[in-house]
Amino acid sequence: MEPTGQECHARTVNETVLENVVVQAINALLGDKSTYQAQLQQNIAKVIREAQKSTADGIDEQLMELQKELLKKANNKEAYDEIADQIFKLREQREKCTVDTAARDAQIERINDLQDYIKKQRTNLAEFDEALVKRWLAQITVWDDHFTVELKSGLKIDIEG
């Protein structure tokens, strides 16, 4: 900590304590595989459900219908500005859907990697492993009486402290 001239009332935590918290969280994960496997499966289902809300196929179907309607109105010399606006909005949605699909696939991959790691582990983690932490840890929240370790897969593990 460096003096900044401003008073900070936030709790400070020694790095070694944080490392021990992470080791405890990973060991809790490894020790109770069935609970965390079920949570991981729920995470996968949630990601897939959210992705199905606005699939590219559904957007493409809407686009095709609107484009047909646009052609009819244009051929009949009717106003078609509203339809054109809807088409532009749907195209933006489709682009967002493509980006969301890539993000969803990455999250599913992280969850699957974590599941594979959990299945392969036969013993508890004996010491802090920086490479493992960089790969799996999203954040640690420091509370008055405990720590919440959140993994990139979305799992949260509370450690007393």
C-alpha positions in Angstrom: 0.0 0.0 0.0 1.2 3.4 -0.9 0.1 6.6 0.8 -2.2 8.6 -1.5 -3.4 11.3 0.9 -6.8 9.7 1.0 -8.0 7.5 3.8 -9.0 4.0 2.8 -11.1 1.9 5.1 -11.0 -1.2 3.0 -9.6 -4.4 4.5 -6.2 -5.4 3.3 -5.4 -9.1 2.8 -2.0 -10.6 2.7 -1.2 -12.3 -0.6 -0.3 -15.6 1.2 -3.8 -15.6 2.8 -5.4 -15.1 -0.7 -3.2 -18.0 -2.1 -4.4 -20.2 0.8 -8.0 -19.2 0.2 -7.7 -20.2 -3.5 -6.1 -23.6 -2.6 -8.9 -24.2 -0.1 -11.5 -23.3 -2.7 -10.0 -25.6 -5.3 -9.7 -28.4 -2.7 -13.4 -27.9 -1.8 -14.2 -28.3 -5.5 -12.1 -31.4 -5.8 -13.4 -32.9 -2.5 -17.1 -32.5 -3.4 -17.1 -33.4 -7.1 -20.8 -34.4 -7.3 -22.1 -31.0 -6.1 -19.8 -29.0 -8.4 -20.5 -31.3 -11.3 -24.2 -30.7 -10.9 -23.6 -26.9 -10.7 -21.5 -27.1 -13.9 -24.2 -28.9 -15.7 -26.7 -26.2 -14.6 -24.3 -23.6 -15.9 -24.1 -25.3 -19.3 -27.9 -25.6 -19.5 -28.3 -22.0 -18.6 -25.8 -20.9 -21.3 -27.6 -23.0 -23.9 -31.1 -21.8 -22.9 -30.0 -18.2 -23.2 -28.5 -18.8 -26.6 -31.7 -20.3 -27.8 -33.7 -17.2 -27.1 -32.4 -15.5 -30.2 -30.9 -18.0 -32.6 -29.5 -16.9 -35.9 -31.9 -19.3 -37.7 -34.9 -17.5 -36.2 -33.5 -14.1 -37.2 -32.8 -15.3 -40.7 -36.4 -16.5 -41.1 -37.7 -13.1 -39.9 -35.3 -11.4 -42.4 -36.6 -13.5 -45.3 -40.2 -12.6 -44.5 -39.5 -8.9 -44.2 -37.4 -8.9 -47.4 -40.3 -10.5 -49.3 -42.7 -7.9 -47.8 -40.3 -5.1 -48.7 -40.2 -6.3 -52.3 -44.0 -6.4 -52.5 -44.3 -2.9 -51.1 -41.5 -1.6 -53.4 -43.1 -3.2 -56.5 -46.5 -1.6 -55.5 -44.8 1.7 -54.9 -45.9 1.7 -51.2 -43.9 3.1 -48.3 -41.5 0.6 -47.0 -39.3 2.6 -44.6 -40.6 0.9 -41.5 -39.8 -2.6 -43.0 -36.3 -1.4 -44.0 -35.7 -0.2 -40.4 -36.8 -3.6 -39.1 -34.5 -5.4 -41.5 -31.5 -3.2 -40.4 -32.4 -4.0 -36.7 -32.6 -7.7 -37.4 -29.2 -7.6 -39.2 -27.7 -6.0 -36.1 -29.3 -8.7 -34.0 -27.9 -11.4 -36.2 -24.4 -9.9 -35.8 -24.8 -9.7 -32.0 -26.1 -13.3 -32.0 -22.9 -14.4 -33.8 -20.8 -12.7 -31.2 -22.9 -14.1 -28.4 -22.5 -17.6 -29.9 -18.8 -17.3 -29.9 -18.8 -16.1 -26.2 -21.2 -18.9 -25.3 -19.0 -21.5 -27.0 -16.0 -20.1 -25.1 -17.9 -20.3 -21.8 -19.0 -23.9 -22.5 -15.4 -24.8 -23.3 -14.2 -23.3 -20.0 -16.9 -25.3 -18.1 -16.0 -28.5 -20.0 -12.3 -27.9 -19.2 -13.0 -27.5 -15.6 -15.1 -30.6 -15.5 -12.3 -32.6 -17.1 -9.8 -31.2 -14.6 -12.1 -32.1 -11.7 -12.6 -35.7 -13.0 -8.8 -36.2 -13.4 -7.8 -35.0 -10.0 -7.2 -37.8 -7.5 -5.7 -35.7 -4.7 -6.0 -32.3 -3.2 -3.9 -29.4 -4.3 -1.0 -29.2 -1.9 0.2 -25.7 -2.8 -0.7 -22.6 -4.8 -0.4 -23.1 -8.5 -0.3 -19.7 -10.4 -0.8 -21.2 -13.8 -3.9 -23.0 -12.6 -5.2 -19.9 -10.9 -4.7 -17.8 -14.1 -6.6 -20.3 -16.0 -9.6 -20.8 -13.7 -9.9 -17.8 -11.3 -12.2 -14.9 -12.2 -12.2 -13.0 -8.9 -12.0 -13.2 -5.2 -14.4 -11.1 -3.1 -13.3 -10.3 0.4 -16.1 -10.1 3.0 -15.8 -9.3 6.7 -16.1 -13.0 7.7 -15.4 -15.0 4.5 -14.0 -14.9 0.9 -16.0 -15.8 -2.2 -13.8 -17.4 -4.9 -15.4 -17.1 -8.3 -14.2 -19.3 -11.1 -14.4 -18.3 -14.8 -16.9 -21.1 -15.3 -19.3 -19.2 -13.0 -18.9 -21.4 -9.9 -18.6 -19.6 -6.6 -17.1 -21.1 -3.5 -17.3 -19.5 -0.1 -14.2 -19.9 2.2 -14.4 -18.9 5.9 -11.8 -16.4 6.8 
